[in-house]
Amino acid sequence: MPAQQQVIVVGGGNAALCAALSAAEHGARVTLFERAPRPLSGGNSRFTAGAMRTVYSGTEDLRQLMPDLSEAEIARSDFGAYSAEQFYDDLGRVTNYRSDPELAEALIERSFETLCWMREQGVRFLPLYGRQSYEVDGKVRFWGGLTVEAWGGGPGLVESLTSIATNRGINIRYGTRVTSLLTERGRVSGVQTSSREGADEFHADAVILACGGFESSATWRTRYLGPGWDLAKVRGTRFNTGDGIEMAMAIGAAPRGHWSGCHAVAWDLNAPEYGDLEVGDNFQKHSYPLGIVVNNAGERFLDEGADFRNFTYARYGAEILKQPAQSAWQIFDGRVQDMLRDEYRIRQVTRVEAASIAELAEKLEEVDSTGLQRTVAEFNAAIMTEAPFDPTVKDGRGTRGLPINKSNWANPLVEPPFTAYGVTCGITFTFGGLHVDAQARVIDQEGLPIEGLFAAGELVGGLFYFNYPGGSGLTSGAVFGRIAGRGSASGG
């Protein structure tokens, strides 16, 4: 009888835990090393809302993922459908069609089956009501192809996967940083670690790297993303400093992807340097399509209605970083206050309210008052009011004649109270990483798989360029984590 395959997983988030579960499912004995201590474990996954983009043909598919859906929920909701063709179109469009075709195919074609597999493992899902739907004519309508979230958001997903992994006999070692890969005759044979107990070596038949990108390293951000990126806030964990990428490249792995690109969003102006688990992802500010965004000169600098939020938010953080003082203000009038996402109501929000635009402009001390009032007046006058407002579709209610027109969802700012929310750039994850094939094998600089080395999650290069479709990050981690687990357990 052949010996049981020994697999090491590096990382503790969604991708790592899915990889560990998949390897164990296929007969391997698995040890997982998580650099963070237990309370901070889970990487960036713990800081997300838990949204996962997947192909589905309608309500019956969603019922496979969410068997708890009631008849009343189904009757009042328009879940629509999201085809593979739509997913390909969305991924292609937002990445300027640079996404590796084989990686894209694996992500999209295996998205639904992977979520079903997660459900079989014990992960629970529910509809993404609070963040991805509006009630129109008595019907809750989902939009943007994003319908599913993990129960309890990112923290719930991490805790669920961790509990399942522990119950399956997977050995999780917290507070243990993997510092390098061990090799023997050209094959990865284990890892070297560092912890409070000192340095150690652990041997295995295969290693899966799933320990994030380099977004938490100000040095790496400045080196690869460019000047100014050291000033960005980090939305999530402080532990994603490029370790997995560095150790793989040290043994000959090829770099790949958009090394000067990243996922970065509008983040509360006074948020801390790194993510705060007490607040989670609520420092984000994603209702900007319902208002306007201005810089400290009082000028608009982007098209707030270019597309649905989940196709623009991941690149608008970079636009904010380019502005004076790396900051901006999202401005709304009273008619949309009830439509703003819950994150606008947290205690730690940077918020200013006034009874008029003139008063608001005076209260925003950092902002040019005259410039802001002029911007609002010109914006209001340019709106194509003949198009009806509908936040569930790209309604074509835009502006004419402005230096930067708003393409959809343009409403005049005329009804008090007027509110402004201060935002800066919050980086989520980096797009550059390792060359990984559709079997989740890490590829060397000669174009060949490195034996015994797999990767999943943020450090997979070549999938996202410039931007990404919201919710596809967690799905990618799960898809390639599952693939990597199976490959590592089979000795592939």
N, C-alpha and C positions, 0 to 999 in steps of 0.2 A: 504494500500500500504506500503511495507517494506521501512524502512529508507534507504537513500543512504549510501553505504559503504564508510567509511573514510579511506584513505590509505596514509601513509607517506612513502616517498622514501628518503633514505639517500645516497647522492652522486650526481654527476653532469655530469658523462661521458656517454658513449654509453650505457652501461648496465642499468644505472639508468634512462636515458631518455627513453629507450625502455620499461623498466618496467612501468614508469609513463604513457606512451602512451597506453600501453596494459591495465593497470588498468582503465584508463579513457574510453577506448574503450568498456570496459565491465561494464560501469555504475558507477564507483567509483568517488568520489571527491578526488582529489589528491593534496597533498602538497609535494614539493621536497625541501630538505635542502642541499645546497651546501656549504661546508666549505670555499671554495676559494671565493675571490671577483669576480665580473662578468668578468673582463678582463682575469683572470687566471682560469676561470671555465673550466670544462670538463675533469678533471683528466688526466690520461695518454692518453686517447683517443685523446685529442687535439695534442699530441706530435707524434702521429703515422703517417704513410703514408696512412692509411685508407684502407689497403689491407684486404680482407675478403675471407677466404677459404670456398668454397661451392661445393657441389656435382652438376654436370650438365652433361647432356648427349650430348651436342653439341651446335652448333650455335643457334638453335631455342630456347633452354633454356636461353642462354645468351641474346637473343633478348627480352625475357620477362623482364629481369632485365635492359636491355639497349636498349629501343626501338629506340633510336637515332642512333644506329649503321647503317652506310651507306652501300650500296652495294659495294662501292669501298673498305671500310675497311674490309668487309667480304671477298672480293675477294683476298686481299693481305695478309690476316692473316690465320694462321693455329692455331685455338683456341683449337683444340683437344677436349677431354672430360675428366671428372674426376668423376669416379664412386664411389658409397658408399664403394665398396670393396677396392678401392685404398685408400680412406680416412681412413678406418679401418686399412689397412696395414701400412700406414704412421704413424698414431697415435700410433699404437701398437709398431712399430719398434723403434720409437724415444723415447718412454717412457718405454722401456724394458718390454712392455706388462703389466704394472702395472695400467694403467688407468682404473678407475671404469667402468665396462661394461655398467651399466645403464646410467651413465653420458655420456659416449662415444656414446652410441646409440642415446640419445636425441640430442647431438651436431650434429652428422653426419646426422641422418635421418631427422632432422628438419632444416638443414642448408639452403637448397634451398627455402623451403616454408617461412622461416623467412626473407630471403633477399627479396623475392617477397612481403611479408607483409610490409617490410620497404619501398619498392618501392611504394606500395599502399598508404603508409602514406605521401609520398612526397620526400623521399630520392632518390637522383640520383646516378647512378653508371656509370662507364666507364671502358674500358679494361686497364689493368695494363701494358701499353706499355713500359714505361720508365725503369721499374725495373725488369720486369719478362719476357722479350722477347729479342730475337736476330734476326736479319735479316740474313737468310741463303738461298742462291740461289734465291734471289728475293722475298722470302716469310718471313713474320714476324712470327716466331714460339714461342709460349709460352711453358714454361717448369715448372716442379715441382708442377703441379696441382694447381697453383695459378694464377688466371686470372682477378679477379674483384677488383676494388677499389672504394671507395666512392668519389664522385665529390668534388674536393678541398682537398683531403686527410683527415687527422684527424681533422684539424680545420674546414674544410667544413662540415664534418659529424656532429661535435658538433653543429655548428651554424645552420645547417639544422634541426636537431632534436630539438634544443632549440626553434627555430622559430615555428616549428610545435606544440610543447608542449604548448607554450604560446598561440598560436591561438586556441588550444583546451581547454583553460581555466585552465590549470594546474598552480598552484601557485608556483613559484620558489623563494625561499628566499636565497640570496647569503650572503656570509660572516657569515654563521651560522653553528657552529660546534655542531654536536650531540655528547653529552658526555656520555649518558647512556640510557638504555631502561627502560621504566616503565612497571610494570607487575601488574596484578590483578587476584588473584585466579589461578595462573599458566599460565595465558595467557598474551602475550604482549599487552599492552594497550596504548602505546604511547612512546614519547621520551622526554628526558631533553636536552635542548640546551644551548649554550653559544654564545653570540655575543657582539658587542660593546654596545648594549643596556642592557646587563646583562643576567642572567640566566632566563630560562623560561621552561614551560612544555606545551606539545601539545599532545592531546589524539587522538587515532585513533583505528579503528577496526583491522588494520594490518600494519605491518612495513616491508619494503623491504630494506635490507642492500645491497648497491652496491657502496661502498666507497673505494674500492681498497685494496691492500695488505699492507705489512709493509716495502716495499723497501726503503721508504724515511726516515726511522728511522735508524741511524747508530747504535744505541743501540740494537734494535731488530735484525738488520742484524748480528751483532757480536754475539749476544746470540744464534741465531738459524742457521745462515749460517756458522758461525765459524770465527776464527781469520783472520784478513786481510780484511774482507768484509766491515769494517768501512772505508776503503780506496777507495772503489769503487765510481765512479761517478754515479749520478742518472740521467737517460735519460730523465725523465719526471717531473711530478709535485712534489713539495715539501710537498704536503698535505697528501700523502698516508702513514700514520704512524701507521697503524694497528688498528685504532679506532673501526671499525665495528667488527673486530675479537675479540678485547678485551671486548667490551660491551656485545657481545653475549655469550662469555665464562663466563662472570661474572654472567649470569643468568642460567648457566648450559649447554650451547651448547658444543657439542663435537668437539675437534680439529680433523683435518684429513688432509692427504696428505703428500707431500714431504716438510717438514718444513726446511730441510737443502738444498733445491734446489731452483733454480730461473732461470729466463730468463735473460741472460746477454750477451752482444755483444761487438764487437770491436768498440770503441768509441774514438773520437779524443783525442789525448794526452793532449791537452791544453784546452779542453772544460771546462765550469764552473762546479761547484759542482752539480747544478741541471739543468734541462732542460731550454733552452732559446727559448722562443716562436718566436723570430725573426729568429732563425736558424731552429727551429723545429727538425725533425729527421735527418737533414743533417750532424750532427756530426758523424753519423754512417759511417762505412767503410766496405761495404759488397762485394766488388769485389775481395776479396782475392783468390777465386778459380782460377783466371787468373794469379796469381803470386806465390810468396812464402812469408812466415811470419817467421821472425827471432827475437830472443831475444837480449839482450845487449851483450851476448857472441858471437853473430853472428851465432847462431845455430837455425835450424828449430826445432819446438817442437810440431807440430800438422800436420795432413794430410789435407792440404788445399783443396784437391779434393775428400774427403771421400764421399761426396754426394752433391746434389744440395745445394746451399747456404741456401735456406729456411729450410733445415733440419739439418744444422750444426751451423748457426750463433748464435742461442740462447744459445748454450753451450760453444762456443769458448771464450766468455768474461771471463768465469771462468778460462780457461786455461791461458789467458793473465795475470790475477790477480796473478797467481802462479809464474810468471817470475820475475827476478830481477827488482826492481823499479816498479813493476806492469805495465810494458810497453813492447811494441814490435813494429816492423817496418814491414809494408807490402811493398814488393818490386816488381816492374813491369818494363818490358822493353818497348821500343818504339812501338812495334807492337800491343800492346793491349791498348794503351793510349785512343784511340777512343771508346773502349768498356767499359771503366770504367764508373760507374754510376755517375750521376750528383753531388752527394755529394762530389766527389773528386775535384770539381771545385769551391767550395765556397771560399770566401775571407778568412774565419777564419781557413783554413785547415793548419795542421802541415805537411809541405811538403819540401823535399830536392831533388834537381835534379843534375845530373852529366852526363858527356859524357862517362864515363867508370865506371865499377864496382869498380875499384881501387880508383877512385876519390870519388865515392859515399861513399865507406867505410871510407875514410879519413874525409869526411864531417860529417858523423854521429859520433859526438864526444863521445856519450855515448856507442857506439858499438865497440866491439873488431874488429879492421880492418882486421887483419890476419884471424880471425875466419870467418868473413863474406865472404872474398874472397875465402877461402877454401870451405865453404858451397856452394857457387854459382858454383864453378868449379866442385865439386862432383855432384851437382844436374844436371847440364847441361850434364855431361857424363853419367848419369844413366837413361836418358829419353828413353823410348821405342818409337822411332820415326816411327816405322812401322805402328803404329795406327794413323789414321788421326784425327786432332783436330776438334771437333764439340761441341760448348758450350751449345747446346740445348738438348744433350743427355749425359748420362754417357758414355763417349767415350772410356774408357779403356786406354787412352794415359797416362800411369803412369810412374813410375820409378822402377828400380830394384837395390837391393843391398844396399840401404840406411838404416840407423838406423830407420828412419821414412819415409816410401815411400809415394809418392803422388799417389793417385789411378786414378785420371782422370785429364784431361786438363793441362798436364805438357808440357810446352814449354820452350826451353832454353832461358836464359836471355843473349842475345847477341847483340841486336840492340838498340843503343841509340835513344833518351835520356833515362837514367835510373832514375826512381823516387822511393822515399821511403816516406811512410806516417806513422807518429807516432801515435800509438793507445794505449789505456789503456782499462780497463774494465768499461763498462756502464751497470748498472743494470736496467732492464725494469720492471719486476714484480716478486713477490715471488710466489712459488707454494703451500706452506702450507696455510691452511685456515680452514674454518668451514666444518663440516660434513653436506652436503646438498644432498637431494635425487633428483631423476629425475623430481619431481614436484616442485623443487626449494624451498622446505621446509627445514628449519634448524632443524637438529636432535640433541636431547639432549644426555647426557652420558648414558642414559638407552636405547638408540636406538629408541626413540619415537619422533615424530615431536613436536616442540614447537609451541603451538597454536598461530597463528597470526604473525609468524616470517618467512620471506622468505629471500633469498639471491641470488645474481647474480654477475657475473664479476670476478675480480681477487681473491676475498676472498672465492671463492668456492674451497674447498680442494678436492683432490682425482682425478682430471682430468688430470693434467700434472705432470709428474715425469721426472727428469733429463733433459728434453728437450721438445720441442713442435714443431708441424708443423707450419711454418710461416703463418700468417693470420688467425689462428684459435682462437686467443685471442679475437678479436673483434667479430667474429662470435659466440663464446661461450657467450660473454656478451649479445649479441642481443637475442640469443636463450633462455637463462635462464632468461634474463630480461623479455622477452615476456611471458614466462611460469609463472614467479613470479607475473607479473601484473594480469594475468588472475586469478591465484589462490587467490591472495589477494582480488580481487574484488568480488569473489564468496563466500568469507568467509571460504575457504578451509584451 
